[in-house]
Every structure is written in structure tokens, then in C-alpha cells.
Amino acid sequence: MTMRDLLLEVAHTYDQKAGTRAEVPGQQVLRGVSSRDDLGVVEGWSAAGYGGNGSAATAPWIGVFDLKINTDPKIGLYLAYIFSADLKSVTLTLQQGVTDLSERISGKKAFHAHLERQADELYGALSPSLAEEWNHRPSFGSGDRPEAYEAASVVARTYGIEALPTEEQLQQDLREAEVLLQLVAEADTAMRSAREGSEETSTPPKPKRKRKNAASPVMAFKPGNSSEYVAHIAAHQQMKGRKHELLIEEFVEYIKTRDYDARNQRIHPKDLILQLAGGVYSGAPEWLFEAKVIRNGNVTAAVREAVGQLREYSYFLYGEKELATPHLVGLFSEDIGVYASYLEDQGIAAVWQSGDGWQGTSTAAAWGMVD
């Protein structure tokens, strides 16, 4: 059984009205999760199913725990696949434990407000480029526990049961969520230490997250010099999914046939640099590439991120080090439409995948990167 199989089985067998007896099919599936070793959960992590205690849960769920961070969903941070009450969707969410807090904070409104404030603070500790695609407010249905889960969600991604992604995509999303959990846990520890060590009695409220379909969060970032900039990048683990790496690999294989030498190893945080074949990687300007996989047709977001990163890298990793200014190129997984002329106007070339080949802007063609 795969994770996808498990999610489908829970959705199709769980019955909130059947109670929690051992012989209830949906409960049997959830109780068996902790003993499974075929769900794609990586070493050092564990999974467990939850269908209620005494009475059946309105929103059943499967927890995924980093054993180094937390194994108790009552009090800590963890990942969870939480089903909506109607079982028509399931959400992979980074959760705060709600049980312990619910016993310490009286009043539903105050409890939810506390969870949301903490979720906003934790989300704000993430780089927008890491969290934007997970900037979603889930909906699990009515009831105390489903509503608490909604308020406690830091980042989330929801899937319709009838349109559940492939196992490969689910596993890729889980890997990304694992990274987000580790980063949020680090931020949580740092913020708790800062609060405990602070003499201030109060702190100003954090701005709330902008949810899906709103503008991307603004990155508050003012490095003082290139060394601080590189340290800042290194301090935030960048998630590079398989699609991103495959895009680079395929382009590298292609561009080698066009008298270019490529480097994509030991150049972090840069994605890819090119030199003319036989060139030396110093002195002469090189081509600096930023690769972007266009997700859900959102070309605008991909182009904005590429422009920002190319400009930053050019300034901090070349200009401040008195290196030759690189030629800037955006590498995309599909046609960027009207943004091709926009990038040319900004002095940035672009190359994108098209069917089995590659196309690009006029500058990329002039460099012999495309026909």
C-alpha cells in the first residue's frame, strides 16, 4: 500500500457514526498506520492514525512525526493529513498541538486567536519562496476539533479525494513539508528562547499571513554585505524539488551540444552557470541561470522570483566581490508568454522548455543557446 492508497482507503471506509470499536473498518485502517512500513515515511520519522477516543473523530487524520522534534500531537509541532468532515478532501498541514492548549486557554474565541497568532508568527519565520505554495487556510468542517485544526495550521496543501495526485507527487509534497517542519521547529525554538530571555513584557503584534490568492508576502531582508547575504541563504534550507533538478539536468545535457560548459555543483545558492566551452571560470563574464518550475500555470510568480534572485545574486555574489557582472538568464519549465519581452527589457534573457526542445528570447538566440 502507498500513501495514496491509504488516504483513499480512509476516505472510503471511515464512518463518523460507527464509533471507535476495534472492528469498525475505518478505525482498523487508522490503527494499523503505525505498524506500516510502505507509506514512504523516511527514516527517523514515524506515522500514526487517529480516529477519535471514545467517540469517533469528526475529522480523522494521520500524523507524520520527526522523532527529533516531537512525537506528541497534544503539545508540539508535527505534520498531519487531516480529512474534511465530509471526507471529500484531505489536507497535508503543519500543525501545532491543540489538546494541551485547549485545557489551558478558556474560551473558544481566545483559544483560536492564540493558535492563529502563533501560526502567523511561525509562518513569518519562513522565507516566502519556501512557503508561498503552502500559503493555504484549510477547511475541515464544523466542530471544536476541526475548527481548532484550522486555526493551528501553519502551512497547508489540500487535495480533493476524487482528484488525488499520484504517489510520486504526494511523496514530493511530503518531502517539502518535512523541510518546512524542520525550519519552523528551529524558528519556534529560537523565538521561545528569545521570549524567555527578553526583559520586555509585551511584543508588538505580528502581521497576519496573506492567504492563497492574495499577493505574495514581502521579504523583509536587508543584508549588509555579500558575506551576510551568503550566510542568510545558507541559514534557510532551500527546497529544490525533483522537477526543478530535472529541469536543470535536461538543460545541461542540451546546452553541452552548443559549445557551452555548465556547472551546477558547488555553486550554491546559484542554480547554474555557463561558460563558453574551454573557458576558465574566472575573469570573463559568465552566464548566471535561475531555474523556475512553473506551477499551476502561475507564470507571474515564477518570473518575479527569477528576476529578484538574479538581481540579488548578481549584486551580492558578483558586484560586491568585484567579479565580472554575469549575463542573466531565466530558465523556465514552459513558455512564459508576454513575460519574454518583459525580461528582455530588464536585460534578462530567458530559455524555456517547449515540447521535446528549447526556445528562448532574442538575446538567448543571439548567444546561440536556442535557434
Number of C-alpha atoms within 10 A of each C-alpha: 11 16 17 18 13 17 21 17 16 23 20 14 15 23 21 19 10 14 19 20 14 10 10 14 18 23 25 18 18 21 16 12 19 14 10 14 13 11 17 16 18 13 8 9 15 19 21 18 21 18 25 16 10 9 13 19 21 23 25 27 23 23 23 24 24 20 13 9 15 16 19 13 19 15 14 17 26 27 25 25 23 27 28 23 19 14 22 15 23 28 21 26 28 27 26 24 20 21 14 12 16 18 10 9 13 10 10 13 9 12 19 22 14 16 24 21 18 19 22 22 21 20 24 22 15 17 19 17 14 18 22 19 15 23 22 21 21 23 19 25 17 13 12 11 17 22 17 23 24 21 25 27 26 30 27 22 18 20 16 14 17 9 9 17 13 11 15 13 13 18 18 15 15 19 17 18 25 20 15 24 23 17 19 24 18 14 18 17 10 12 15 11 11 11 13 10 9 11 8 8 6 8 8 5 9 12 10 14 20 16 15 13 8 9 10 17 17 10 11 9 9 8 13 9 13 18 13 13 18 16 11 13 13 12 10 12 14 16 15 13 13 11 14 17 15 13 18 22 13 12 19 19 11 15 17 15 11 14 13 20 18 18 15 17 10 9 10 12 15 19 20 23 23 22 19 17 13 9 13 11 14 10 10 14 16 19 18 22 27 24 26 25 21 19 12 7 11 11 20 12 16 20 24 12 15 23 17 12 17 20 13 15 21 21 18 19 21 16 15 13 13 10 15 14 17 21 17 24 27 25 26 27 22 19 19 22 9 9 16 20 16 13 21 16 10 10 12 22 25 28 27 24 18 13 9 5 11 19 18 24 21 18 17 19 15 11 11 13 22 19 12
